[in-house]
Amino acid sequence: MAMSAGGNDGGVMSEINVTPLVDVMLVLLIIFMITAPLLTHKVKVTIPTANPEAGKTKVNKPIDLAIKPDGSMYWNDREVSKAELVAKLKVAASQSPQPELQIRADKTLKVANIKAVLKDAKDAGMVHTAFISTGKQ
């Protein structure tokens, strides 16, 4: 509330100071006048049509590589030697899209043997590798 600076009565003024209210209202009016035309501006967008054949990609069947405790390896349930494995990995790495190499190794197998197979896969250019377990403890 405002107090009177002089005069005989010395009481409280009962008038409201509307100057700040008018200033705020003018600023809001200017803001709305500027932004209102922007809200009604339409942007034309061309929406592409759906092509169900375009989204389908060829997915190769994953490769199952089983490694037994004695070191023998099976490529999709067929026994392979180390040289055959390297050759098959190079062929699989050149396919597009590249199939996933899923390794099933016996739990008693040394980590060094699995590491050697992973190195051969990496050297051949295989990108997608996974490990498969039976879920039994």
GROMACS elastic network, one bead per residue, 0.5 to 0.9 nm:
[ bonds ]
;  ai    aj funct       b0    kb
    1    12     6  0.75322   500
    1    13     6  0.73025   500
    1    14     6  0.81027   500
    1    15     6  0.88230   500
    1    16     6  0.82000   500
    2    12     6  0.67042   500
    2    13     6  0.58759   500
    2    14     6  0.81446   500
    2    15     6  0.83236   500
    2    16     6  0.85643   500
    2    17     6  0.86014   500
    3    10     6  0.78719   500
    3    11     6  0.70458   500
    3    12     6  0.52781   500
    3    13     6  0.58797   500
    4     7     6  0.74711   500
    4     9     6  0.87850   500
    4    10     6  0.62432   500
    4    11     6  0.68278   500
    4    12     6  0.65967   500
    4    13     6  0.63617   500
    5    10     6  0.76948   500
    6     9     6  0.82856   500
    6    10     6  0.67424   500
    7    10     6  0.61930   500
    8    11     6  0.88020   500
    9    12     6  0.89308   500
   10    13     6  0.89946   500
   13    16     6  0.83739   500
   17    20     6  0.73637   500
   17    21     6  0.81296   500
   18    21     6  0.51489   500
   18    22     6  0.61572   500
   18    23     6  0.86899   500
   19    22     6  0.51770   500
   19    23     6  0.62550   500
   19    24     6  0.87918   500
   20    23     6  0.50431   500
   20    24     6  0.62839   500
   20    25     6  0.86247   500
   21    24     6  0.52740   500
   21    25     6  0.61907   500
   21    26     6  0.86642   500
   22    25     6  0.50640   500
   22    26     6  0.61108   500
   22    27     6  0.86447   500
   23    26     6  0.52330   500
   23    27     6  0.63222   500
   23    28     6  0.87301   500
   24    27     6  0.51825   500
   24    28     6  0.62343   500
   24    29     6  0.85960   500
   25    28     6  0.50924   500
   25    29     6  0.60732   500
   25    30     6  0.86687   500
   26    30     6  0.62197   500
   26    31     6  0.86261   500
   27    30     6  0.51950   500
   27    31     6  0.62512   500
   27    32     6  0.87109   500
   28    31     6  0.50562   500
   28    32     6  0.61591   500
   28    33     6  0.85196   500
   29    32     6  0.52341   500
   29    33     6  0.60894   500
   29    34     6  0.86894   500
   30    33     6  0.50552   500
   30    34     6  0.62779   500
   30    35     6  0.87045   500
   31    34     6  0.52825   500
   31    35     6  0.61862   500
   31    36     6  0.84565   500
   32    35     6  0.51676   500
   32    36     6  0.56675   500
   32    37     6  0.89026   500
   33    36     6  0.56419   500
   33    37     6  0.74632   500
   34    37     6  0.66403   500
   34    38     6  0.74741   500
   35    38     6  0.52302   500
   35    39     6  0.65389   500
   36    39     6  0.53766   500
   36    40     6  0.69211   500
   37    40     6  0.54467   500
   37    41     6  0.66255   500
   38    41     6  0.53869   500
   38    42     6  0.88680   500
   39    42     6  0.82126   500
   50    54     6  0.85311   500
   51    54     6  0.55583   500
   51    55     6  0.73360   500
   52    55     6  0.60039   500
   52    56     6  0.72808   500
   53    56     6  0.56432   500
   53    57     6  0.87076   500
   54    57     6  0.78720   500
   57    97     6  0.84356   500
   58    96     6  0.84297   500
   58    97     6  0.69559   500
   59    62     6  0.87824   500
   59    96     6  0.88637   500
   59    97     6  0.66228   500
   59    98     6  0.82344   500
   59    99     6  0.74361   500
   60    63     6  0.88692   500
   60    95     6  0.86525   500
   60    96     6  0.83857   500
   60    97     6  0.67859   500
   60    98     6  0.69316   500
   60    99     6  0.51399   500
   60   100     6  0.80174   500
   61    99     6  0.61828   500
   61   100     6  0.76640   500
   62    98     6  0.89670   500
   62    99     6  0.51588   500
   62   101     6  0.60413   500
   62   102     6  0.67796   500
   63    75     6  0.71651   500
   63    76     6  0.63212   500
   63    92     6  0.86894   500
   63    99     6  0.66604   500
   63   100     6  0.60355   500
   63   102     6  0.58046   500
   63   103     6  0.82921   500
   64    74     6  0.78713   500
   64    75     6  0.59823   500
   64    77     6  0.75707   500
   64   100     6  0.86045   500
   64   101     6  0.63524   500
   64   103     6  0.61748   500
   64   104     6  0.73068   500
   65    73     6  0.68122   500
   65    74     6  0.55625   500
   65    76     6  0.61928   500
   65    77     6  0.77711   500
   65   101     6  0.70582   500
   65   102     6  0.60031   500
   65   104     6  0.60409   500
   65   105     6  0.81785   500
   66    72     6  0.82913   500
   66    73     6  0.56199   500
   66    75     6  0.67266   500
   66    76     6  0.77973   500
   66    77     6  0.74882   500
   66   102     6  0.83663   500
   66   103     6  0.59214   500
   66   105     6  0.57749   500
   66   106     6  0.81081   500
   67    70     6  0.82104   500
   67    71     6  0.61686   500
   67    72     6  0.58734   500
   67    74     6  0.65061   500
   67   103     6  0.75781   500
   67   104     6  0.61969   500
   67   106     6  0.63716   500
   67   109     6  0.81481   500
   67   113     6  0.89261   500
   67   114     6  0.82398   500
   68    71     6  0.53873   500
   68    72     6  0.53947   500
   68    73     6  0.64066   500
   68    74     6  0.82844   500
   68   104     6  0.86203   500
   68   105     6  0.64284   500
   68   106     6  0.56530   500
   68   108     6  0.88922   500
   68   109     6  0.73932   500
   69    72     6  0.74168   500
   69   105     6  0.79375   500
   69   106     6  0.58201   500
   69   107     6  0.80323   500
   69   108     6  0.62542   500
   69   109     6  0.51495   500
   69   110     6  0.83666   500
   70   109     6  0.79912   500
   71   109     6  0.78917   500
   71   113     6  0.75672   500
   72    79     6  0.72273   500
   72    80     6  0.76281   500
   72    81     6  0.75322   500
   72    82     6  0.88708   500
   73    77     6  0.88024   500
   73    78     6  0.81942   500
   73    79     6  0.57378   500
   73    80     6  0.57528   500
   73    81     6  0.69037   500
   73    82     6  0.79605   500
   73    85     6  0.82236   500
   74    77     6  0.50859   500
   74    80     6  0.56959   500
   74    81     6  0.85965   500
   74    85     6  0.89262   500
   75    78     6  0.51418   500
   75    79     6  0.61707   500
   75    80     6  0.63592   500
   75    85     6  0.76530   500
   75    88     6  0.87404   500
   76    79     6  0.83467   500
   80    83     6  0.80311   500
   80    84     6  0.57333   500
   80    85     6  0.60795   500
   81    84     6  0.51552   500
   81    85     6  0.60505   500
   81    86     6  0.87165   500
   82    86     6  0.63057   500
   82    87     6  0.87133   500
   82   117     6  0.89163   500
   83    86     6  0.52417   500
   83    87     6  0.63227   500
   83    88     6  0.86699   500
   84    87     6  0.50805   500
   84    88     6  0.60421   500
   84    89     6  0.84743   500
   85    88     6  0.51360   500
   85    89     6  0.60306   500
   85    90     6  0.86396   500
   85   117     6  0.89020   500
   85   120     6  0.85122   500
   85   121     6  0.89542   500
   86    89     6  0.50989   500
   86    90     6  0.63125   500
   86    91     6  0.87786   500
   86   117     6  0.89852   500
   86   120     6  0.64452   500
   86   121     6  0.74487   500
   86   123     6  0.89158   500
   86   124     6  0.70164   500
   87    90     6  0.52351   500
   87    91     6  0.64024   500
   87    92     6  0.87327   500
   87   124     6  0.83157   500
   88    91     6  0.50741   500
   88    92     6  0.61017   500
   88    93     6  0.85096   500
   89    92     6  0.50426   500
   89    93     6  0.59834   500
   89    94     6  0.86488   500
   89   101     6  0.88778   500
   89   120     6  0.79373   500
   89   121     6  0.61918   500
   89   124     6  0.58682   500
   89   125     6  0.78697   500
   89   126     6  0.71236   500
   90    93     6  0.50683   500
   90    94     6  0.63586   500
   90   121     6  0.80887   500
   90   123     6  0.85724   500
   90   125     6  0.68569   500
   90   126     6  0.78463   500
   91    94     6  0.53329   500
   91    95     6  0.68239   500
   91   124     6  0.84640   500
   92    95     6  0.54208   500
   92    96     6  0.87373   500
   92    98     6  0.66227   500
   92    99     6  0.67691   500
   92   124     6  0.86952   500
   92   125     6  0.87533   500
   92   126     6  0.75690   500
   93    96     6  0.80481   500
   93    97     6  0.88534   500
   93    98     6  0.59017   500
   93    99     6  0.76607   500
   93   121     6  0.85569   500
   93   124     6  0.65134   500
   93   125     6  0.53780   500
   93   126     6  0.50645   500
   93   127     6  0.77932   500
   94    97     6  0.85734   500
   94    98     6  0.70872   500
   94   124     6  0.89053   500
   94   125     6  0.78518   500
   94   126     6  0.86103   500
   95    98     6  0.51376   500
   95    99     6  0.74895   500
   96    99     6  0.80523   500
   98   126     6  0.75862   500
   98   127     6  0.77309   500
   98   128     6  0.76381   500
   99   126     6  0.84464   500
   99   127     6  0.88269   500
   99   128     6  0.71878   500
   99   129     6  0.89631   500
  100   126     6  0.80788   500
  100   127     6  0.77946   500
  100   129     6  0.56236   500
  100   130     6  0.72044   500
  101   121     6  0.84832   500
  101   126     6  0.76859   500
  101   127     6  0.85326   500
  101   128     6  0.61870   500
  101   130     6  0.61353   500
  101   131     6  0.84007   500
  102   128     6  0.85540   500
  102   129     6  0.58584   500
  102   131     6  0.55002   500
  102   132     6  0.63694   500
  103   114     6  0.87581   500
  103   129     6  0.74715   500
  103   130     6  0.60960   500
  103   132     6  0.59235   500
  103   133     6  0.88315   500
  104   130     6  0.88385   500
  104   131     6  0.60719   500
  104   132     6  0.50825   500
  104   133     6  0.65063   500
  104   134     6  0.87406   500
  105   108     6  0.84384   500
  105   109     6  0.68611   500
  105   114     6  0.74719   500
  105   131     6  0.79891   500
  105   132     6  0.78321   500
  105   133     6  0.79970   500
  106   109     6  0.54013   500
  106   110     6  0.89180   500
  106   133     6  0.89143   500
  107   110     6  0.81851   500
  109   112     6  0.84651   500
  109   113     6  0.71039   500
  109   114     6  0.77835   500
  110   113     6  0.56501   500
  110   114     6  0.70509   500
  110   115     6  0.89163   500
  111   114     6  0.51921   500
  111   115     6  0.60386   500
  111   116     6  0.86185   500
  112   116     6  0.61449   500
  112   117     6  0.87537   500
  113   116     6  0.51537   500
  113   117     6  0.65050   500
  113   118     6  0.87851   500
  114   117     6  0.51517   500
  114   118     6  0.62236   500
  114   119     6  0.86164   500
  115   118     6  0.50319   500
  115   119     6  0.61195   500
  115   120     6  0.86436   500
  116   119     6  0.50522   500
  116   120     6  0.62550   500
  116   121     6  0.86635   500
  117   120     6  0.50741   500
  117   121     6  0.62161   500
  117   122     6  0.86408   500
  118   121     6  0.50068   500
  118   122     6  0.61219   500
  118   123     6  0.85346   500
  118   129     6  0.83518   500
  119   122     6  0.50532   500
  119   123     6  0.60215   500
  119   124     6  0.84801   500
  120   123     6  0.50891   500
  120   124     6  0.61131   500
  120   125     6  0.86967   500
  120   126     6  0.88538   500
  121   124     6  0.51228   500
  121   125     6  0.63897   500
  121   126     6  0.53247   500
  121   127     6  0.81583   500
  121   129     6  0.84477   500
  122   125     6  0.50965   500
  122   126     6  0.53240   500
  122   127     6  0.70178   500
  123   126     6  0.75322   500
  126   129     6  0.73212   500
  132   135     6  0.89243   500
  133   136     6  0.79794   500
  134   137     6  0.85607   500
